Amino acid sequence: MLLLVDLATAELHTGDLPAACSHATDAALLLHHAAYAIGAARLRAFRAAAAPLNGAALRALDEHLFRIAA
């Protein structure tokens, strides 16, 4: 799970938002099935780093993060 967040962060730094969000969404799906505090914190940090960007992939990730928080 953390590997996926690391991949997402690396893709974000290269400017590939769709790939970054794809990895982050996969991590969010795993987190939804198995609660993992460090993973949740890392996903929130990724989302904060991506905050200045916009796109459909980021909105899809937000939906997954919302479900996890509920």
PyMOL commands that set and color helices and strands:
alter all, ss='L'
color gray80, all
select helices_A, chain A and resi 2-14+17-33+37-49+56-69
alter helices_A, ss='H'
color red, helices_A
deselect
rebuild
show_as cartoon
